[in-house]
Amino acid sequence: MDAQGHGRAGDIDPADQWVFDPNTGSYELRLDPAGDPAPASGNQDAGRPAGTGRRRARAPEHTRVPEPRGGRRRAAGKGPSEDFGGPDGPGGPGGPPGRAGRRKPKPKKSRKRKILYWTGGVLAFLLVGTSVAAYLIYQHLNGNIKKVDVGEKNPAVIDGPVNILVIGTDKRDGKGNKGYGDEGSVGHADTTILFHVSEDRSNATALSIPRDMITDIPECSTEQPDGSRKTIPGSKGVRFNTSLGQSGRDPGCTWQTVEKLTGLNISHFMMADFNAVKTISSAVGGVDVCVKRDIDDPKSHLKLSKGRHTIEGEEALAFVRTRHAVGYGSDLDRIQMQQQFLSAMMRKVKSGGTLTNPKKTWKLANAATKALTVDTGIGSVGKLKDLAQDLSQVDLKHVTFTTVPVVDNTDGATVLLDKAKADPLFAMVRDDVSLTEVKKQQKAQKAKEAARLKGTKADPADVRVRVLNGSGEFGAAQDTVEWMQNDEGMIRSSNGGNAPKELKKTTLEYAPNQADQARRLADSMGLPGSALKEGAEDADPMAEMTLTLGGDFKGAGTPITAPRKAPENIQRVNGDDKLCAG
């Protein structure tokens, strides 16, 4: 079609290829060239009087352009069909203008012709039918997804670590949400998990944030129904769950609260309500869970005997809501139930029986998109698919669920952040340190990097280094040089100014004969082995090493690297563990 919608030569509308055949009483794929009559004999042009129409050689079957719909019609009270364009047809000497003339006997289709009709028909059905179905499905799923503009414009797939904020809201209105707790709740952040995926996609850490943890909620900007934005004042010393819903706060406020708490930059958010647990668990055919003892919780309506069960729908929702019948009856006990349920559901979704079953896949896609509210960066089926494909590289064996360390508050109803354990845990996540063992080749690489830090260390006064600022922080190089000279005794350090470009991570370039100096500097700055870049040739005795500060620079004297070992006694569940809760 041209810009005005008119057909051009060679344009084919797939729908116009199908023509009713009165001989068979069904529609068939029309293969004749547009405007040409269907042949009534082996060679209809033979003996055609001059001026009765164009003589034209028949094109090969596979190159003919289908005629437009309506090129052949059935005449009232006549035989099976009438062809236009013959000697007695419109414009021909033997018939009136615009009317078909006498009919000629229609030849019986050859076997080859029949096969061609069937083949063409099947292909057309598959191509046209499935493309239309795919389009309708795509539009349907897109229409399911709800979006919130949180003021961030991150692409679906990010080159680097990914942090997905997953929020389960206790909103009690809407389909499937009534009958639980306080109806009419604005929907607080009842369940919050920060899902961190490492830059190399080798591992992931899921941090559960207790809803009753006392924290500060920063000022945040929310989108209003008319498209304008409204600033919501911050609050100090309040429950974490009020970062959503309270005072008109949207997921962007929870987003900013978590960033301030953990120091991690969030990429996207996904939010779901009570009904999501019911519909998604049913869509995958149930989720396999295990409990250590009989559970009968009248508040969540969960009633399970000791052992393994496959739960879905209302029973699945009761499982993730229960807390009074497990452990000490606290929110922390409920978090462990939720972690077991989510890890089991992830195993179920990734199993062959779910994603290879078209019916289950459709039910899952439909249920998931209906349940989700997301940021605009992943606000379509295509973007969600791209994100899912990117994250699917992580092996479930290397996914760890853990809970932000907290201690009991004096009021007995809330908890406080345990900074002594939480700060190193957050640092490990920021630095992509896995809480599980990774693949052998990755372990070998880490061992090689660690070996660079082992060996003799030069005296601080013998360390010669030029410091470049690639961190983006004003004055970082000068601050570092002053710290080196005044606090560390590295009097031969110098400020090299700004680096040619900003770096994500700090690097130290040195020659083989400067390795002892590099180890001394790495020890002082807390540089990981991966930051050390040894050259191939020895340097002049008076030459300087080059230290380029990157985005991981946190301040002069603050170690660059995170701890390599998680704090003692933090709660964790591996994504591949099949444990019993309770």
C-alpha positions as CSV (number, residue, x, y, z in Angstrom):
1,M,0.0,0.0,0.0
2,D,1.2,3.5,-0.6
3,A,0.9,6.3,1.9
4,Q,-2.7,6.9,0.9
5,G,-3.6,3.3,1.3
6,H,-3.8,2.5,-2.4
7,G,-2.5,-0.8,-3.6
8,R,0.7,-1.0,-5.7
9,A,1.6,-3.7,-8.1
10,G,3.1,-6.6,-6.2
11,D,1.4,-5.7,-2.9
12,I,-0.5,-8.7,-1.5
13,D,-3.0,-8.7,1.3
14,P,-2.9,-12.2,2.8
15,A,-6.6,-12.2,3.3
16,D,-7.2,-11.6,-0.4
17,Q,-5.5,-14.8,-1.3
18,W,-8.5,-16.8,-0.1
19,V,-11.3,-17.2,-2.7
20,F,-14.5,-19.2,-2.5
21,D,-14.5,-22.2,-4.8
22,P,-18.1,-23.2,-5.7
23,N,-17.0,-26.6,-6.9
24,T,-15.7,-27.6,-3.5
25,G,-17.9,-25.3,-1.3
26,S,-14.8,-24.0,0.5
27,Y,-12.2,-21.3,0.4
28,E,-8.9,-21.9,-1.4
29,L,-5.6,-20.1,-1.8
30,R,-5.9,-18.3,-5.2
31,L,-2.6,-18.5,-7.1
32,D,-3.7,-16.8,-10.4
33,P,-2.1,-13.5,-11.4
34,A,-4.2,-10.5,-10.4
35,G,-6.6,-9.4,-13.2
36,D,-6.0,-12.7,-15.2
37,P,-8.9,-15.1,-15.7
38,A,-8.7,-18.6,-14.3
39,P,-7.9,-21.0,-17.1
40,A,-10.8,-22.9,-18.5
41,S,-8.6,-25.3,-20.5
42,G,-5.0,-26.2,-20.9
43,N,-4.4,-23.0,-22.9
44,Q,-7.2,-20.5,-22.7
45,D,-5.4,-17.9,-24.8
46,A,-5.2,-20.3,-27.8
47,G,-7.6,-19.0,-30.5
48,R,-8.4,-15.8,-28.6
49,P,-9.7,-13.2,-31.2
50,A,-7.5,-10.2,-31.6
51,G,-8.5,-7.4,-29.3
52,T,-10.4,-9.6,-26.8
53,G,-7.7,-9.3,-24.2
54,R,-4.0,-9.4,-23.5
55,R,-2.1,-12.4,-24.5
56,R,0.3,-13.2,-21.7
57,A,2.5,-16.1,-20.9
58,R,1.6,-17.9,-17.7
59,A,4.0,-17.2,-14.9
60,P,5.5,-20.0,-12.9
61,E,3.2,-21.0,-10.0
62,H,5.4,-19.7,-7.3
63,T,5.8,-16.2,-8.8
64,R,2.1,-15.4,-9.5
65,V,0.5,-12.5,-7.7
66,P,-2.9,-13.5,-6.2
67,E,-5.9,-11.8,-7.7
68,P,-7.9,-9.4,-5.5
69,R,-10.9,-10.8,-3.6
70,G,-14.0,-10.6,-5.8
71,G,-12.1,-11.4,-9.0
72,R,-14.3,-14.4,-9.4
73,R,-18.0,-14.6,-8.4
74,R,-20.9,-16.9,-8.8
75,A,-23.8,-15.8,-11.0
76,A,-27.4,-16.2,-9.9
77,G,-29.1,-19.1,-11.6
78,K,-26.0,-20.0,-13.6
79,G,-23.5,-22.8,-13.4
80,P,-20.7,-23.1,-10.9
81,S,-18.7,-20.1,-12.0
82,E,-18.2,-17.4,-14.6
83,D,-14.8,-16.0,-15.5
84,F,-14.2,-12.4,-16.4
85,G,-12.0,-11.3,-19.3
86,G,-12.7,-14.1,-21.8
87,P,-13.9,-13.5,-25.4
88,D,-17.4,-13.1,-24.2
89,G,-16.5,-11.4,-21.0
90,P,-16.5,-7.7,-20.2
91,G,-14.9,-5.8,-23.1
92,G,-15.0,-8.8,-25.3
93,P,-16.9,-8.8,-28.7
94,G,-19.2,-11.5,-27.6
95,G,-20.7,-10.1,-24.5
96,P,-22.0,-6.9,-22.9
97,P,-19.7,-4.6,-21.0
98,G,-19.3,-5.6,-17.3
99,R,-20.9,-9.1,-17.7
100,A,-19.4,-12.5,-17.9
101,G,-20.1,-14.4,-21.1
102,R,-20.6,-18.1,-21.7
103,R,-18.9,-20.4,-19.4
104,K,-16.2,-22.9,-20.4
105,P,-15.8,-26.2,-18.7
106,K,-13.5,-26.1,-15.7
107,P,-10.7,-28.7,-15.8
108,K,-10.3,-31.2,-13.0
109,K,-7.5,-30.2,-10.7
110,S,-4.3,-32.3,-11.1
111,R,-2.9,-34.0,-8.0
112,K,0.0,-31.6,-8.1
113,R,-2.5,-28.7,-8.2
114,K,-4.4,-30.1,-5.2
115,I,-1.2,-30.5,-3.2
116,L,-0.2,-27.0,-4.0
117,Y,-3.6,-25.7,-2.8
118,W,-3.3,-27.7,0.5
119,T,0.3,-26.6,1.1
120,G,-0.4,-23.0,0.3
121,G,-3.5,-23.0,2.4
122,V,-1.8,-24.5,5.4
123,L,1.1,-22.1,5.1
124,A,-1.2,-19.1,4.8
125,F,-3.2,-20.2,7.8
126,L,0.0,-20.6,9.9
127,L,1.5,-17.3,8.7
128,V,-1.6,-15.2,8.8
129,G,-3.4,-17.0,11.6
130,T,-0.5,-17.2,14.0
131,S,0.7,-13.6,13.3
132,V,-2.8,-12.3,14.0
133,A,-3.0,-14.5,17.2
134,A,0.4,-13.4,18.3
135,Y,-0.6,-9.7,17.8
136,L,-3.8,-10.2,19.7
137,I,-2.0,-12.0,22.5
138,Y,0.7,-9.3,22.6
139,Q,-1.9,-6.6,22.8
140,H,-3.9,-8.5,25.4
141,L,-0.9,-9.0,27.7
142,N,0.3,-5.4,27.1
143,G,-3.2,-4.3,28.2
144,N,-2.8,-6.2,31.4
145,I,0.2,-4.4,32.6
146,K,-0.1,-1.4,34.9
147,K,2.7,1.2,34.9
148,V,3.8,3.9,37.3
149,D,6.2,6.7,36.3
150,V,8.7,6.9,39.3
151,G,10.9,9.5,37.5
152,E,13.5,7.0,36.5
153,K,14.2,6.1,32.8
154,N,16.3,3.0,33.0
155,P,16.4,0.6,29.9
156,A,14.9,-2.8,30.3
157,V,18.3,-4.5,30.0
158,I,21.2,-2.9,31.8
159,D,24.9,-3.4,31.1
160,G,26.0,-4.0,34.7
161,P,24.5,-5.2,38.0
162,V,20.7,-5.3,38.1
163,N,18.6,-4.4,41.1
164,I,14.9,-5.3,40.9
165,L,12.7,-4.0,43.8
166,V,9.8,-6.5,44.3
167,I,6.9,-5.2,46.4
168,G,4.0,-7.2,47.7
169,T,1.3,-4.8,48.8
170,D,-1.4,-5.5,51.3
171,K,-4.0,-3.6,49.3
172,R,-7.4,-5.1,50.1
173,D,-9.6,-3.7,47.4
174,G,-10.0,-5.0,43.8
175,K,-10.7,-8.4,42.4
176,G,-9.6,-11.3,44.6
177,N,-8.3,-9.1,47.4
178,K,-11.3,-8.8,49.7
179,G,-11.7,-10.7,52.9
180,Y,-8.1,-10.3,54.2
181,G,-7.5,-8.1,57.2
182,D,-8.5,-4.4,56.9
183,E,-10.5,-3.9,53.8
184,G,-9.9,-0.5,52.3
185,S,-6.2,-0.4,53.1
186,V,-4.3,2.0,50.9
187,G,-1.7,-0.8,50.3
188,H,1.5,-0.7,52.2
189,A,4.8,-2.4,51.4
190,D,3.9,-5.6,53.2
191,T,6.6,-7.7,51.5
192,T,9.7,-6.1,50.0
193,I,12.6,-8.0,48.4
194,L,15.5,-6.3,46.6
195,F,16.7,-8.8,44.0
196,H,20.3,-8.1,43.1
197,V,21.9,-9.8,40.0
198,S,25.6,-9.6,39.6
199,E,27.2,-7.9,36.6
200,D,28.4,-11.3,35.1
201,R,24.9,-12.9,35.8
202,S,26.6,-15.7,37.7
203,N,24.8,-15.2,41.0
204,A,21.9,-13.3,42.6
205,T,21.0,-12.2,46.2
206,A,17.4,-11.6,47.3
207,L,17.3,-9.2,50.3
208,S,14.1,-9.3,52.3
209,I,13.4,-6.1,54.1
210,P,11.2,-6.5,57.3
211,R,8.1,-4.4,57.0
212,D,8.2,-3.4,60.7
213,M,11.8,-2.1,60.6
214,I,12.1,1.5,61.8
215,T,13.8,3.7,59.2
216,D,13.8,7.1,57.6
217,I,11.7,7.7,54.4
218,P,13.1,10.4,52.2
219,E,11.1,13.1,50.4
220,C,9.8,11.7,47.2
221,S,8.0,12.9,44.0
222,T,4.9,11.0,42.9
223,E,2.9,11.1,39.6
224,Q,-0.6,12.5,39.9
225,P,-3.6,11.4,37.8
226,D,-3.4,14.5,35.6
227,G,0.3,13.8,34.8
228,S,1.7,16.4,37.2
229,R,4.0,15.5,40.0
230,K,3.6,16.1,43.8
231,T,6.3,16.1,46.4
232,I,5.6,14.0,49.5
233,P,7.5,15.1,52.6
234,G,9.9,12.6,54.2
235,S,9.4,11.0,57.6
236,K,12.0,9.9,60.2
237,G,11.8,6.9,62.5
238,V,8.8,5.2,61.0
239,R,7.9,1.7,59.9
240,F,9.4,0.7,56.5
241,N,6.1,-0.4,55.2
242,T,4.7,3.2,55.2
243,S,7.1,4.0,52.4
244,L,4.2,2.9,50.2
245,G,0.6,4.1,50.4
246,Q,1.0,6.3,53.4
247,S,0.4,10.0,52.6
248,G,0.0,9.2,49.0
249,R,3.4,7.6,48.5
250,D,3.8,5.4,45.4
251,P,6.4,2.7,44.6
252,G,8.9,5.4,43.7
253,C,9.0,6.4,47.4
254,T,9.8,2.8,48.4
255,W,12.4,2.8,45.7
256,Q,14.2,5.8,47.2
257,T,13.9,4.5,50.7
258,V,15.6,1.2,49.7
259,E,18.4,3.0,47.8
260,K,19.1,5.2,50.9
261,L,19.0,2.2,53.2
262,T,21.3,-0.1,51.1
263,G,23.4,2.2,48.9
264,L,22.4,0.2,45.9
265,N,21.0,1.8,42.7
266,I,17.7,0.3,41.8
267,S,17.0,-0.6,38.2
268,H,13.3,-1.4,38.1
269,F,10.4,-2.3,40.4
270,M,7.6,-4.8,40.2
271,M,4.6,-4.7,42.5
272,A,1.8,-7.2,43.0
273,D,-1.1,-7.6,45.4
274,F,-2.7,-10.5,47.3
275,N,-4.5,-11.8,44.2
276,A,-1.2,-12.3,42.4
277,V,-0.1,-15.1,44.7
278,K,-3.4,-17.0,44.0
279,T,-3.4,-16.6,40.3
280,I,0.3,-17.2,39.6
281,S,0.5,-20.2,41.8
282,S,-2.5,-21.7,40.1
283,A,-1.1,-20.8,36.6
284,V,2.0,-22.9,37.2
285,G,0.0,-25.9,38.5
286,G,0.8,-25.4,42.1
287,V,3.9,-24.8,44.2
288,D,5.7,-27.5,46.2
289,V,6.4,-26.5,49.8
290,C,7.3,-28.3,53.0
291,V,6.5,-27.7,56.7
292,K,8.3,-29.2,59.7
293,R,5.1,-29.7,61.8
294,D,1.3,-29.5,61.5
295,I,0.1,-25.9,61.0
296,D,-3.4,-24.6,61.9
297,D,-3.5,-20.8,61.7
298,P,-7.0,-19.4,62.0
299,K,-5.8,-15.9,61.2
300,S,-4.3,-16.8,57.8
301,H,-6.6,-19.8,57.3
302,L,-3.6,-22.1,56.6
303,K,-4.1,-25.7,57.6
304,L,-1.3,-28.1,56.6
305,S,-0.1,-31.4,58.0
306,K,3.6,-32.0,58.5
307,G,5.5,-32.8,55.3
308,R,5.4,-31.8,51.7
309,H,2.4,-30.3,49.9
310,T,1.6,-28.7,46.5
311,I,-0.4,-25.6,47.1
312,E,-2.1,-23.0,44.9
313,G,-4.8,-20.3,45.0
314,E,-6.2,-19.5,48.4
315,E,-4.0,-22.0,50.1
316,A,-0.8,-20.5,48.6
317,L,-1.9,-17.0,49.8
318,A,-2.5,-18.4,53.3
319,F,1.0,-19.9,53.2
320,V,2.8,-16.6,52.5
321,R,0.6,-14.7,55.0
322,T,0.9,-17.1,58.0
323,R,3.1,-16.2,60.9
324,H,1.2,-16.9,64.1
325,A,1.6,-20.7,63.8
326,V,5.3,-20.8,62.9
327,G,8.5,-19.9,64.8
328,Y,7.9,-17.1,67.3
329,G,4.9,-15.7,65.4
330,S,6.8,-12.7,64.1
331,D,7.1,-11.0,60.7
332,L,10.6,-12.5,60.4
333,D,9.2,-16.0,60.6
334,R,6.7,-15.1,57.9
335,I,9.6,-13.8,55.7
336,Q,11.2,-17.2,55.8
337,M,7.9,-18.8,54.7
338,Q,7.8,-16.4,51.8
339,Q,11.4,-17.1,50.8
340,Q,10.7,-20.8,50.7
341,F,7.6,-20.2,48.6
342,L,9.3,-17.9,46.1
343,S,12.3,-20.2,45.7
344,A,10.0,-23.1,45.1
345,M,7.9,-21.1,42.6
346,M,11.1,-20.1,40.7
347,R,12.0,-23.8,40.4
348,K,8.6,-24.6,39.2
349,V,8.6,-21.8,36.5
350,K,12.0,-22.8,35.2
351,S,11.1,-26.5,35.1
352,G,10.5,-28.1,31.7
353,G,6.9,-28.8,32.6
354,T,5.9,-25.2,32.8
355,L,7.7,-23.3,30.0
356,T,7.4,-26.1,27.5
357,N,3.7,-26.4,28.0
358,P,1.8,-23.8,25.8
359,K,-1.3,-23.8,28.0
360,K,0.7,-23.3,31.2
361,T,2.9,-20.7,29.6
362,W,-0.2,-18.7,28.5
363,K,-1.8,-19.0,31.9
364,L,1.4,-17.8,33.6
365,A,1.9,-14.9,31.2
366,N,-1.7,-13.8,31.5
367,A,-1.7,-14.1,35.3
368,A,1.6,-12.4,35.8
369,T,0.9,-9.5,33.5
370,K,-2.5,-9.0,35.2
371,A,-0.9,-9.0,38.6
372,L,2.0,-6.7,37.9
373,T,2.5,-3.0,38.3
374,V,5.9,-1.9,37.0
375,D,8.0,1.2,36.2
376,T,7.8,2.6,32.7
377,G,11.2,1.2,31.8
378,I,9.7,-2.3,31.7
379,G,6.1,-1.4,31.0
380,S,5.5,-3.7,28.0
381,V,5.5,-7.4,27.3
382,G,8.6,-7.0,25.0
383,K,10.6,-5.2,27.6
384,L,9.6,-7.7,30.3
385,K,10.6,-10.5,28.0
386,D,14.0,-8.9,27.4
387,L,14.6,-8.4,31.1
388,A,13.5,-12.0,31.9
389,Q,15.9,-13.4,29.2
390,D,18.7,-11.4,30.7
391,L,18.1,-12.6,34.3
392,S,17.4,-16.2,33.3
393,Q,21.2,-16.7,32.9
394,V,21.5,-17.0,36.7
395,D,21.5,-20.6,37.9
396,L,19.1,-21.2,40.8
397,K,21.9,-22.8,42.7
398,H,23.5,-19.4,42.9
399,V,20.5,-17.5,44.1
400,T,20.5,-16.7,47.8
401,F,17.5,-15.4,49.8
402,T,18.5,-13.5,53.0
403,T,17.0,-11.0,55.3
404,V,18.3,-7.6,56.2
405,P,19.8,-8.1,59.7
406,V,17.7,-6.5,62.5
407,V,17.5,-6.4,66.3
408,D,14.3,-6.2,68.4
409,N,13.2,-2.7,69.4
410,T,12.2,-1.9,72.9
411,D,8.5,-1.6,72.0
412,G,8.3,-5.3,71.2
413,A,6.4,-4.6,68.0
414,T,9.1,-3.2,65.7
415,V,12.7,-3.9,64.8
416,L,15.8,-1.8,64.2
417,L,18.6,-2.2,61.6
418,D,21.6,-4.2,62.9
419,K,24.2,-1.9,61.3
420,A,27.1,-4.1,62.5
421,K,25.9,-6.9,60.3
422,A,23.9,-5.0,57.7
423,D,26.6,-2.6,56.5
424,P,29.1,-5.4,55.5
425,L,26.2,-7.4,53.9
426,F,25.1,-4.3,51.8
427,A,28.8,-3.8,50.8
428,M,29.1,-7.4,49.6
429,V,26.0,-7.0,47.5
430,R,27.2,-3.7,46.1
431,D,30.5,-5.4,45.2
432,D,28.8,-8.4,43.5
433,V,30.1,-10.8,46.2
434,S,28.0,-14.0,46.0
435,L,26.6,-15.6,49.1
436,T,26.9,-18.9,47.4
437,E,29.8,-20.8,45.8
438,V,30.1,-20.0,42.1
439,K,31.4,-22.1,39.1
440,K,34.8,-23.7,39.2
441,Q,36.3,-21.4,36.5
442,Q,35.1,-18.3,38.4
443,K,36.6,-19.7,41.6
444,A,39.9,-20.2,39.7
445,Q,39.8,-16.6,38.4
446,K,39.2,-15.3,41.9
447,A,42.0,-17.4,43.2
448,K,44.3,-15.9,40.6
449,E,43.2,-12.4,41.5
450,A,43.8,-13.1,45.2
451,A,47.3,-14.3,44.5
452,R,48.3,-10.9,43.3
453,L,47.8,-9.6,46.8
454,K,50.1,-12.2,48.4
455,G,53.9,-11.5,48.8
456,T,56.2,-8.9,50.2
457,K,55.1,-5.3,50.5
458,A,57.3,-2.3,49.9
459,D,57.9,0.3,52.6
460,P,55.2,3.1,52.3
461,A,58.0,5.7,51.7
462,D,59.1,3.7,48.6
463,V,55.6,3.6,47.0
464,R,55.6,5.8,43.9
465,V,52.1,6.4,42.5
466,R,50.2,9.0,40.4
467,V,46.6,9.3,41.3
468,L,44.0,10.0,38.6
469,N,40.3,10.9,39.3
470,G,37.9,8.8,37.2
471,S,35.3,8.6,40.0
472,G,33.2,11.7,39.0
473,E,33.7,13.0,42.6
474,F,35.2,16.5,42.7
475,G,38.6,16.6,44.4
476,A,38.9,12.8,44.9
477,A,42.4,12.6,43.6
478,Q,43.8,15.4,45.8
479,D,42.0,14.1,48.9
480,T,43.5,10.6,48.3
481,V,47.0,12.0,47.8
482,E,46.8,14.0,51.0
483,W,45.5,10.9,52.9
484,M,48.4,8.8,51.4
485,Q,51.0,11.3,52.4
486,N,49.7,12.3,55.8
487,D,48.2,9.1,57.1
488,E,49.9,6.3,55.2
489,G,53.4,7.7,54.8
490,M,53.4,7.4,51.0
491,I,55.3,10.6,50.5
492,R,56.0,9.9,46.8
493,S,52.4,10.0,45.7
494,S,51.2,12.7,43.3
495,N,48.0,14.1,41.9
496,G,47.6,13.4,38.2
497,G,44.3,15.3,37.8
498,N,41.3,13.9,36.0
499,A,41.4,10.6,34.1
500,P,40.6,10.6,30.4
501,K,37.2,9.0,31.2
502,E,35.2,7.9,34.2
503,L,35.5,4.3,35.4
504,K,33.1,2.1,37.2
505,K,35.8,0.5,39.3
506,T,39.2,1.7,40.6
507,T,42.3,0.2,38.9
508,L,46.0,0.1,39.7
509,E,48.4,-0.3,36.8
510,Y,52.0,-1.3,37.6
511,A,55.0,-3.1,36.2
512,P,56.2,-6.6,37.4
513,N,59.1,-5.0,39.3
514,Q,56.6,-2.7,41.1
515,A,54.5,-5.6,42.5
516,D,55.6,-5.1,46.1
517,Q,54.6,-1.4,45.8
518,A,51.2,-2.4,44.4
519,R,50.6,-4.9,47.2
520,R,51.4,-2.1,49.8
521,L,49.0,0.3,48.2
522,A,46.3,-2.4,47.8
523,D,46.6,-3.2,51.4
524,S,46.3,0.4,52.5
525,M,43.3,1.2,50.2
526,G,41.5,-2.2,50.5
527,L,41.8,-2.8,46.8
528,P,40.6,-6.2,45.5
529,G,43.0,-8.4,43.4
530,S,40.8,-7.7,40.4
531,A,41.8,-4.0,40.6
532,L,45.5,-4.8,40.1
533,K,46.6,-4.7,36.4
534,E,50.2,-5.9,36.0
535,G,52.0,-4.9,32.8
536,A,54.3,-7.1,30.7
537,E,57.7,-5.3,31.1
538,D,59.6,-3.9,34.1
539,A,59.6,-0.1,34.6
540,D,62.3,2.4,35.3
541,P,63.2,2.4,39.0
542,M,61.9,6.0,39.4
543,A,58.6,5.4,37.4
544,E,55.3,5.8,39.0
545,M,52.4,3.4,39.2
546,T,49.0,4.7,38.0
547,L,46.0,4.6,40.3
548,T,42.7,5.6,38.7
549,L,39.9,6.1,41.1
550,G,36.5,4.7,39.9
551,G,32.9,4.8,40.7
552,D,33.5,2.5,43.7
553,F,35.6,5.1,45.4
554,K,33.8,6.1,48.6
555,G,36.3,8.5,50.1
556,A,39.9,8.8,51.1
557,G,40.8,6.1,53.6
558,T,37.6,4.1,53.0
559,P,38.3,0.6,51.8
560,I,37.4,0.1,48.1
561,T,36.5,-3.5,48.4
562,A,33.6,-5.2,50.3
563,P,34.2,-8.0,52.7
564,R,34.7,-11.4,51.1
565,K,32.7,-13.3,53.8
566,A,29.1,-12.7,54.9
567,P,28.5,-11.6,58.6
568,E,28.1,-14.5,61.1
569,N,24.6,-15.9,61.7
570,I,22.7,-14.0,59.0
571,Q,19.6,-15.8,57.9
572,R,19.8,-17.2,54.3
573,V,18.0,-19.7,52.0
574,N,19.5,-21.0,48.7
575,G,17.3,-20.8,45.7
576,D,17.8,-24.5,45.0
577,D,17.2,-25.6,48.6
578,K,14.2,-27.8,49.2
579,L,13.8,-27.1,52.9
580,C,10.9,-27.4,55.3
581,A,9.6,-24.2,57.0
582,G,8.1,-23.7,60.4
